Amino acid sequence: MAGQVKDREAFQRLSFLYQDPENQALARFYCHTERTIAKRLVLRRDPSVKRTLCRGCSSLLIPGLTCTQRQRRCKGQRWTVQTCLTCQRSQRFLNDPRHLLWGDRPEAQLGSQTDPIPPQPQPNTANPIPAHLPEEKVQPQSSSHQ
């Protein structure tokens, strides 16, 4: 990884909590704790992780075991619909191979952003001299006191 990761210990803890234990109640507790920690520390979780957690009951969504997955079409777009079998909450995700998540776009990456070009100093336009008037030449005043 290039550089230090902010809150490295917190990400390690979240990674540990996001596992697939055999006990579904324990998995739900771990996922709820993981979400609470991420909210408290204001950490961005990867979309692939967020898509595998139920927003209603914090269950780990495993197709065929804890959720059902269906493919739907609506207004010419393809959607994947996941329904949690514990709380019956459903989530829809756009299923378009050309669709890129914001985090995957090049402009979202910090390394690809270039330093902004500093603005060039603008001439003083507070009191512009009209073009039809000749510019007045200011002569330095001589300070000759006798």
Phi and psi restraints in degrees (value plus and minus 20) as a CYANA .aco file:
   2 ALA   PHI    -105.7   -65.7
   2 ALA   PSI      88.8   128.8
   3 GLY   PHI      69.6   109.6
   3 GLY   PSI     155.7   195.7
   4 GLN   PHI    -101.7   -61.7
   4 GLN   PSI     124.0   164.0
   5 VAL   PHI    -115.4   -75.4
   5 VAL   PSI     110.1   150.1
   6 LYS   PHI     -87.5   -47.5
   6 LYS   PSI     115.1   155.1
   7 ASP   PHI      37.8    77.8
   7 ASP   PSI      29.5    69.5
   8 ARG   PHI     -78.4   -38.4
   8 ARG   PSI     -61.8   -21.8
   9 GLU   PHI     -84.1   -44.1
   9 GLU   PSI     -57.8   -17.8
  10 ALA   PHI     -85.3   -45.3
  10 ALA   PSI     -61.1   -21.1
  11 PHE   PHI     -86.1   -46.1
  11 PHE   PSI     -55.3   -15.3
  12 GLN   PHI     -85.8   -45.8
  12 GLN   PSI     -60.2   -20.2
  13 ARG   PHI     -85.1   -45.1
  13 ARG   PSI     -62.8   -22.8
  14 LEU   PHI     -82.9   -42.9
  14 LEU   PSI     -59.5   -19.5
  15 SER   PHI     -82.9   -42.9
  15 SER   PSI     -59.8   -19.8
  16 PHE   PHI     -85.2   -45.2
  16 PHE   PSI     -62.2   -22.2
  17 LEU   PHI     -89.8   -49.8
  17 LEU   PSI     -47.0    -7.0
  18 TYR   PHI    -109.1   -69.1
  18 TYR   PSI      59.1    99.1
  19 GLN   PHI    -152.4  -112.4
  19 GLN   PSI     156.4   196.4
  20 ASP   PHI    -134.0   -94.0
  20 ASP   PSI      56.8    96.8
  21 PRO   PHI     -93.4   -53.4
  21 PRO   PSI     139.8   179.8
  22 GLU   PHI     -88.4   -48.4
  22 GLU   PSI     -54.8   -14.8
  23 ASN   PHI     -99.2   -59.2
  23 ASN   PSI      96.9   136.9
  24 GLN   PHI     -88.4   -48.4
  24 GLN   PSI     -52.7   -12.7
  25 ALA   PHI     -87.1   -47.1
  25 ALA   PSI     -60.1   -20.1
  26 LEU   PHI     -86.7   -46.7
  26 LEU   PSI     -59.3   -19.3
  27 ALA   PHI     -82.8   -42.8
  27 ALA   PSI     -61.1   -21.1
  28 ARG   PHI     -83.9   -43.9
  28 ARG   PSI     -61.2   -21.2
  29 PHE   PHI     -83.9   -43.9
  29 PHE   PSI     -65.2   -25.2
  30 TYR   PHI     -81.9   -41.9
  30 TYR   PSI     -63.0   -23.0
  31 CYS   PHI     -88.1   -48.1
  31 CYS   PSI     -56.6   -16.6
  32 HIS   PHI     -86.0   -46.0
  32 HIS   PSI     -61.9   -21.9
  33 THR   PHI     -84.3   -44.3
  33 THR   PSI     -60.5   -20.5
  34 GLU   PHI     -82.2   -42.2
  34 GLU   PSI     -63.3   -23.3
  35 ARG   PHI     -87.6   -47.6
  35 ARG   PSI     -59.1   -19.1
  36 THR   PHI     -84.0   -44.0
  36 THR   PSI     -63.2   -23.2
  37 ILE   PHI     -85.1   -45.1
  37 ILE   PSI     -63.3   -23.3
  38 ALA   PHI     -82.6   -42.6
  38 ALA   PSI     -58.4   -18.4
  39 LYS   PHI     -88.3   -48.3
  39 LYS   PSI     -64.5   -24.5
  40 ARG   PHI     -84.4   -44.4
  40 ARG   PSI     -59.8   -19.8
  41 LEU   PHI    -110.7   -70.7
  41 LEU   PSI     -18.5    21.5
  42 VAL   PHI      31.9    71.9
  42 VAL   PSI      39.2    79.2
  43 LEU   PHI    -126.2   -86.2
  43 LEU   PSI     121.3   161.3
  44 ARG   PHI    -108.0   -68.0
  44 ARG   PSI     104.2   144.2
  45 ARG   PHI    -114.2   -74.2
  45 ARG   PSI     131.7   171.7
  46 ASP   PHI     -85.1   -45.1
  46 ASP   PSI     120.3   160.3
  47 PRO   PHI     -78.5   -38.5
  47 PRO   PSI     -50.9   -10.9
  48 SER   PHI     -86.9   -46.9
  48 SER   PSI     -50.4   -10.4
  49 VAL   PHI     -95.1   -55.1
  49 VAL   PSI     -63.7   -23.7
  50 LYS   PHI     -83.5   -43.5
  50 LYS   PSI     -51.4   -11.4
  51 ARG   PHI     -95.1   -55.1
  51 ARG   PSI     -34.5     5.5
  52 THR   PHI    -120.6   -80.6
  52 THR   PSI     -11.3    28.7
  53 LEU   PHI    -138.2   -98.2
  53 LEU   PSI     116.3   156.3
  54 CYS   PHI     -95.6   -55.6
  54 CYS   PSI     112.7   152.7
  55 ARG   PHI     -96.1   -56.1
  55 ARG   PSI     -40.6    -0.6
  56 GLY   PHI    -104.7   -64.7
  56 GLY   PSI     -71.7   -31.7
  57 CYS   PHI    -138.6   -98.6
  57 CYS   PSI     -15.4    24.6
  58 SER   PHI      43.8    83.8
  58 SER   PSI       5.2    45.2
  59 SER   PHI     -96.1   -56.1
  59 SER   PSI     131.2   171.2
  60 LEU   PHI     -99.3   -59.3
  60 LEU   PSI     100.7   140.7
  61 LEU   PHI    -108.5   -68.5
  61 LEU   PSI      87.8   127.8
  62 ILE   PHI    -135.7   -95.7
  62 ILE   PSI      94.3   134.3
  63 PRO   PHI     -75.9   -35.9
  63 PRO   PSI     111.4   151.4
  64 GLY   PHI      68.6   108.6
  64 GLY   PSI     -38.4     1.6
  65 LEU   PHI    -131.2   -91.2
  65 LEU   PSI     -74.9   -34.9
  66 THR   PHI    -135.3   -95.3
  66 THR   PSI     -24.5    15.5
  67 CYS   PHI    -171.8  -131.8
  67 CYS   PSI     141.8   181.8
  68 THR   PHI    -128.1   -88.1
  68 THR   PSI     127.1   167.1
  69 GLN   PHI    -143.5  -103.5
  69 GLN   PSI     109.7   149.7
  70 ARG   PHI    -150.8  -110.8
  70 ARG   PSI     130.3   170.3
  71 GLN   PHI    -122.2   -82.2
  71 GLN   PSI     108.9   148.9
  72 ARG   PHI    -148.5  -108.5
  72 ARG   PSI     136.3   176.3
  73 ARG   PHI    -139.8   -99.8
  73 ARG   PSI     115.6   155.6
  74 CYS   PHI    -167.2  -127.2
  74 CYS   PSI      97.9   137.9
  75 LYS   PHI      35.8    75.8
  75 LYS   PSI      22.7    62.7
  76 GLY   PHI      60.4   100.4
  76 GLY   PSI     -17.5    22.5
  77 GLN   PHI    -132.7   -92.7
  77 GLN   PSI     129.2   169.2
  78 ARG   PHI    -118.0   -78.0
  78 ARG   PSI     115.9   155.9
  79 TRP   PHI    -148.3  -108.3
  79 TRP   PSI     125.2   165.2
  80 THR   PHI    -123.2   -83.2
  80 THR   PSI     104.8   144.8
  81 VAL   PHI    -131.4   -91.4
  81 VAL   PSI     100.3   140.3
  82 GLN   PHI    -126.4   -86.4
  82 GLN   PSI     111.2   151.2
  83 THR   PHI    -141.4  -101.4
  83 THR   PSI     101.9   141.9
  84 CYS   PHI     -89.7   -49.7
  84 CYS   PSI     113.5   153.5
  85 LEU   PHI    -102.0   -62.0
  85 LEU   PSI     -32.9     7.1
  86 THR   PHI    -103.2   -63.2
  86 THR   PSI     -71.0   -31.0
  87 CYS   PHI    -135.0   -95.0
  87 CYS   PSI     -20.7    19.3
  88 GLN   PHI      45.9    85.9
  88 GLN   PSI      -1.1    38.9
  89 ARG   PHI    -101.6   -61.6
  89 ARG   PSI     119.0   159.0
  90 SER   PHI    -136.8   -96.8
  90 SER   PSI     130.5   170.5
  91 GLN   PHI    -148.9  -108.9
  91 GLN   PSI     123.0   163.0
  92 ARG   PHI    -134.0   -94.0
  92 ARG   PSI     119.3   159.3
  93 PHE   PHI    -150.7  -110.7
  93 PHE   PSI     115.7   155.7
  94 LEU   PHI     -84.9   -44.9
  94 LEU   PSI     110.0   150.0
  95 ASN   PHI    -134.0   -94.0
  95 ASN   PSI      49.4    89.4
  96 ASP   PHI    -142.5  -102.5
  96 ASP   PSI     101.1   141.1
  97 PRO   PHI     -84.0   -44.0
  97 PRO   PSI     -42.9    -2.9
  98 ARG   PHI    -105.2   -65.2
  98 ARG   PSI     -31.4     8.6
  99 HIS   PHI     -96.1   -56.1
  99 HIS   PSI     110.9   150.9
 100 LEU   PHI    -133.4   -93.4
 100 LEU   PSI     114.8   154.8
 101 LEU   PHI     -90.2   -50.2
 101 LEU   PSI     136.3   176.3
 102 TRP   PHI     -78.7   -38.7
 102 TRP   PSI     -60.4   -20.4
 103 GLY   PHI     -86.4   -46.4
 103 GLY   PSI     -41.5    -1.5
 104 ASP   PHI    -110.4   -70.4
 104 ASP   PSI     -29.8    10.2
 105 ARG   PHI     -96.5   -56.5
 105 ARG   PSI     127.8   167.8
 106 PRO   PHI     -82.5   -42.5
 106 PRO   PSI     -54.8   -14.8
 107 GLU   PHI     -93.2   -53.2
 107 GLU   PSI     -33.6     6.4
 108 ALA   PHI    -104.3   -64.3
 108 ALA   PSI     -36.9     3.1
 109 GLN   PHI     -98.2   -58.2
 109 GLN   PSI     115.4   155.4
 110 LEU   PHI     -88.0   -48.0
 110 LEU   PSI     -54.3   -14.3
 111 GLY   PHI     -88.6   -48.6
 111 GLY   PSI     -45.4    -5.4
 112 SER   PHI    -106.5   -66.5
 112 SER   PSI     -30.8     9.2
 113 GLN   PHI     -99.0   -59.0
 113 GLN   PSI     112.3   152.3
 114 THR   PHI    -116.2   -76.2
 114 THR   PSI     139.5   179.5
 115 ASP   PHI     -86.1   -46.1
 115 ASP   PSI     114.8   154.8
 116 PRO   PHI     -86.0   -46.0
 116 PRO   PSI     124.3   164.3
 117 ILE   PHI     -92.9   -52.9
 117 ILE   PSI     106.8   146.8
 118 PRO   PHI     -84.2   -44.2
 118 PRO   PSI     122.9   162.9
 119 PRO   PHI     -86.2   -46.2
 119 PRO   PSI     122.9   162.9
 120 GLN   PHI     -95.5   -55.5
 120 GLN   PSI     121.6   161.6
 121 PRO   PHI     -84.7   -44.7
 121 PRO   PSI     113.2   153.2
 122 GLN   PHI    -113.2   -73.2
 122 GLN   PSI     125.4   165.4
 123 PRO   PHI     -84.1   -44.1
 123 PRO   PSI     136.2   176.2
 124 ASN   PHI     -86.3   -46.3
 124 ASN   PSI      91.3   131.3
 125 THR   PHI    -131.4   -91.4
 125 THR   PSI      -1.0    39.0
 126 ALA   PHI     -87.4   -47.4
 126 ALA   PSI     -64.1   -24.1
 127 ASN   PHI    -148.5  -108.5
 127 ASN   PSI      57.7    97.7
 128 PRO   PHI     -89.6   -49.6
 128 PRO   PSI     129.0   169.0
 129 ILE   PHI    -110.2   -70.2
 129 ILE   PSI     105.8   145.8
 130 PRO   PHI     -78.8   -38.8
 130 PRO   PSI     128.1   168.1
 131 ALA   PHI     -86.6   -46.6
 131 ALA   PSI     -48.9    -8.9
 132 HIS   PHI     -98.8   -58.8
 132 HIS   PSI     -31.9     8.1
 133 LEU   PHI    -118.7   -78.7
 133 LEU   PSI     118.7   158.7
 134 PRO   PHI     -92.2   -52.2
 134 PRO   PSI     128.3   168.3
 135 GLU   PHI     -90.1   -50.1
 135 GLU   PSI     118.5   158.5
 136 GLU   PHI    -106.1   -66.1
 136 GLU   PSI     107.2   147.2
 137 LYS   PHI    -110.2   -70.2
 137 LYS   PSI     104.7   144.7
 138 VAL   PHI    -112.6   -72.6
 138 VAL   PSI     105.0   145.0
 139 GLN   PHI    -118.7   -78.7
 139 GLN   PSI     118.5   158.5
 140 PRO   PHI     -84.1   -44.1
 140 PRO   PSI     117.3   157.3
 141 GLN   PHI    -101.3   -61.3
 141 GLN   PSI     115.5   155.5
 142 SER   PHI    -106.4   -66.4
 142 SER   PSI     114.4   154.4
 143 SER   PHI    -121.9   -81.9
 143 SER   PSI      52.7    92.7
 144 SER   PHI    -126.3   -86.3
 144 SER   PSI      83.8   123.8
 145 HIS   PHI    -121.6   -81.6
 145 HIS   PSI     112.8   152.8
